């Protein structure tokens, strides 16, 4: 808790007995929110500048406080500042130190301001900066996905539904699917920036203030778009926190899905990719093992970020208006999710630069599961003008025959295929070829090489734009 120059809590004139130590410990958020020191000091400087402009405090008081705050900033940066948990949070820690430097004049800093609007201002400023950092991390990650996609346009693999071979695709098309996910993540984070752009400073505890403050001035100085309109909603609002935590959670899910696939593909059974020794670990007992631990780390961290979102929503669901101490836990959840998503995106980039696709194995697996059967059914519709359901039935019979012969359908001869329907002509052999199947998927968004090359150009513009 904060203390004045006599080393007493700021509320000691009202509360005479010292809080029990257990409450002091649980009530302190300093270990988490001390990372807001830059935001707290910059917002405080703007606040006192506004107070002086509005003739609420004198020029000399303003200059003293600004000088004191800059000195504190320098002390924290140079690690000469002592963080004491008894000061409860970063706001009170800075104010206490300001009292030590300036004496009673430090008390003017809190004129027309409450910790309720102060902490929200700091948090929104920090979230804007941190959201932009995540967007940069996403851009770097997508660029590496693109590099790998460009190298693997001609790499053919089986696409899966229900983890069963379904249809042949380009490996680049698979990688581009994750670029789409991360582009949506980027859009979500950008949208969040709009909701973060309302300035809470000036609503005080929850009803505003009788001082003649200028919220437009602080809004411009702190790079917000506009001030918040309702003081009660402002101090109780944590929608922007949920938005951030939700965006991180969805992004984490995308990372986890990719990780799960690469874990499966790296298994000895699938053997579709190889991981460089830089991103595997060994076993304490089995000398031969090379385990994909970084991918398992990425998969596991999604549980933490999703848990943080649920925690925040659970805290909010039972809170009437306006401010309650429950809301203090928002910062721990935000910082945890931010740290995890930033770390995960960096680890993901290491994975992407230290794996190689097993192209021969990928191509070999396309010969399992009759994966050009849909092409055969489509060909019958187009060439013989059959209804699709009839073509589907004929194709099923051809697949059944191939299985009895121990073949896949693109290994059948024209004679064998025509034994099911004599109207099928020799062009069918080209249609059921694996590579031709991929080339033929020219519909917008399809896996054809031509489509992939076009969409990669678009991705480059979107990511760099």
Secondary structure in CASP SS format (residue, H / E / C, confidence):
PFRMAT SS
TARGET T0000
AUTHOR 0000-0000-0000
METHOD secondary structure of the structure
MODEL  1
X C 1.00
X C 1.00
X E 1.00
X C 1.00
X C 1.00
X C 1.00
X C 1.00
X C 1.00
X E 1.00
X C 1.00
X C 1.00
X C 1.00
X C 1.00
X C 1.00
X C 1.00
X C 1.00
X C 1.00
X C 1.00
X C 1.00
X C 1.00
X H 1.00
X H 1.00
X H 1.00
X H 1.00
X H 1.00
X H 1.00
X H 1.00
X C 1.00
X C 1.00
X H 1.00
X H 1.00
X H 1.00
X H 1.00
X H 1.00
X H 1.00
X H 1.00
X H 1.00
X H 1.00
X H 1.00
X H 1.00
X H 1.00
X H 1.00
X H 1.00
X H 1.00
X H 1.00
X H 1.00
X H 1.00
X H 1.00
X H 1.00
X H 1.00
X H 1.00
X H 1.00
X H 1.00
X C 1.00
X C 1.00
X C 1.00
X C 1.00
X C 1.00
X H 1.00
X H 1.00
X H 1.00
X H 1.00
X H 1.00
X H 1.00
X H 1.00
X H 1.00
X H 1.00
X H 1.00
X H 1.00
X H 1.00
X H 1.00
X H 1.00
X H 1.00
X H 1.00
X H 1.00
X H 1.00
X H 1.00
X C 1.00
X C 1.00
X C 1.00
X C 1.00
X C 1.00
X C 1.00
X C 1.00
X H 1.00
X H 1.00
X H 1.00
X C 1.00
X C 1.00
X H 1.00
X H 1.00
X H 1.00
X H 1.00
X H 1.00
X H 1.00
X H 1.00
X H 1.00
X H 1.00
X H 1.00
X H 1.00
X H 1.00
X H 1.00
X H 1.00
X H 1.00
X H 1.00
X H 1.00
X H 1.00
X H 1.00
X H 1.00
X H 1.00
X C 1.00
X C 1.00
X C 1.00
X C 1.00
X H 1.00
X H 1.00
X H 1.00
X H 1.00
X H 1.00
X H 1.00
X H 1.00
X H 1.00
X H 1.00
X H 1.00
X H 1.00
X H 1.00
X H 1.00
X H 1.00
X H 1.00
X H 1.00
X H 1.00
X H 1.00
X H 1.00
X H 1.00
X H 1.00
X H 1.00
X H 1.00
X H 1.00
X H 1.00
X H 1.00
X H 1.00
X H 1.00
X H 1.00
X H 1.00
X H 1.00
X H 1.00
X H 1.00
X H 1.00
X H 1.00
X H 1.00
X H 1.00
X C 1.00
X C 1.00
X C 1.00
X C 1.00
X E 1.00
X E 1.00
X E 1.00
X E 1.00
X E 1.00
X E 1.00
X C 1.00
X C 1.00
X E 1.00
X E 1.00
X E 1.00
X E 1.00
X E 1.00
X E 1.00
X E 1.00
X H 1.00
X H 1.00
X H 1.00
X H 1.00
X H 1.00
X H 1.00
X H 1.00
X H 1.00
X H 1.00
X H 1.00
X H 1.00
X H 1.00
X H 1.00
X H 1.00
X H 1.00
X H 1.00
X H 1.00
X H 1.00
X H 1.00
X H 1.00
X H 1.00
X H 1.00
X H 1.00
X H 1.00
X H 1.00
X C 1.00
X C 1.00
X E 1.00
X E 1.00
X C 1.00
X C 1.00
X C 1.00
X C 1.00
X C 1.00
X C 1.00
X C 1.00
X C 1.00
X C 1.00
X C 1.00
X C 1.00
X C 1.00
X C 1.00
X C 1.00
X C 1.00
X H 1.00
X H 1.00
X H 1.00
X H 1.00
X H 1.00
X H 1.00
X H 1.00
X C 1.00
X C 1.00
X C 1.00
X C 1.00
X E 1.00
X E 1.00
X C 1.00
X C 1.00
X C 1.00
X H 1.00
X H 1.00
X H 1.00
X H 1.00
X H 1.00
X H 1.00
X C 1.00
X C 1.00
X H 1.00
X H 1.00
X H 1.00
X H 1.00
X H 1.00
X H 1.00
X H 1.00
X H 1.00
X H 1.00
X H 1.00
X H 1.00
X H 1.00
X H 1.00
X H 1.00
X H 1.00
X H 1.00
X H 1.00
X H 1.00
X H 1.00
X H 1.00
X H 1.00
X H 1.00
X H 1.00
X H 1.00
X H 1.00
X H 1.00
X H 1.00
X H 1.00
X C 1.00
X C 1.00
X C 1.00
X C 1.00
X C 1.00
X C 1.00
X E 1.00
X E 1.00
X E 1.00
X C 1.00
X H 1.00
X H 1.00
X H 1.00
X C 1.00
X E 1.00
X C 1.00
X C 1.00
X C 1.00
X C 1.00
X C 1.00
X C 1.00
X C 1.00
X C 1.00
X C 1.00
X E 1.00
X C 1.00
X H 1.00
X H 1.00
X H 1.00
X H 1.00
X H 1.00
X H 1.00
X H 1.00
X H 1.00
X H 1.00
X H 1.00
X H 1.00
X H 1.00
X H 1.00
X H 1.00
X H 1.00
X H 1.00
X H 1.00
X H 1.00
X H 1.00
X H 1.00
X H 1.00
X H 1.00
X H 1.00
X H 1.00
X H 1.00
X C 1.00
X C 1.00
X C 1.00
X C 1.00
X C 1.00
X C 1.00
X C 1.00
X H 1.00
X H 1.00
X H 1.00
X H 1.00
X H 1.00
X H 1.00
X H 1.00
X H 1.00
X H 1.00
X H 1.00
X H 1.00
X H 1.00
X H 1.00
X H 1.00
X H 1.00
X H 1.00
X H 1.00
X H 1.00
X H 1.00
X H 1.00
X H 1.00
X H 1.00
X H 1.00
X H 1.00
X H 1.00
X H 1.00
X H 1.00
X H 1.00
X C 1.00
X C 1.00
X E 1.00
X E 1.00
X E 1.00
X C 1.00
X H 1.00
X H 1.00
X H 1.00
X H 1.00
X H 1.00
X H 1.00
X H 1.00
X C 1.00
X C 1.00
X C 1.00
X C 1.00
X C 1.00
X C 1.00
X C 1.00
X H 1.00
X H 1.00
X H 1.00
X H 1.00
X H 1.00
X H 1.00
X H 1.00
X H 1.00
X H 1.00
X H 1.00
X H 1.00
X H 1.00
X C 1.00
X C 1.00
X C 1.00
X H 1.00
X H 1.00
X H 1.00
X H 1.00
X H 1.00
X H 1.00
X H 1.00
X H 1.00
X H 1.00
X H 1.00
X H 1.00
X H 1.00
X H 1.00
X H 1.00
X H 1.00
X H 1.00
X H 1.00
X C 1.00
X C 1.00
X C 1.00
X C 1.00
X H 1.00
X H 1.00
X H 1.00
X C 1.00
X C 1.00
X H 1.00
X H 1.00
X H 1.00
X H 1.00
X H 1.00
X C 1.00
X C 1.00
X C 1.00
X C 1.00
X C 1.00
X C 1.00
X C 1.00
X C 1.00
X C 1.00
X H 1.00
X H 1.00
X H 1.00
X H 1.00
X C 1.00
X C 1.00
X H 1.00
X H 1.00
X H 1.00
X H 1.00
X H 1.00
X H 1.00
X H 1.00
X C 1.00
X C 1.00
X C 1.00
X C 1.00
X C 1.00
X C 1.00
X C 1.00
X C 1.00
X H 1.00
X H 1.00
X H 1.00
X H 1.00
X H 1.00
X H 1.00
X H 1.00
X H 1.00
X H 1.00
X H 1.00
X H 1.00
X H 1.00
X H 1.00
X H 1.00
X H 1.00
X H 1.00
X C 1.00
END
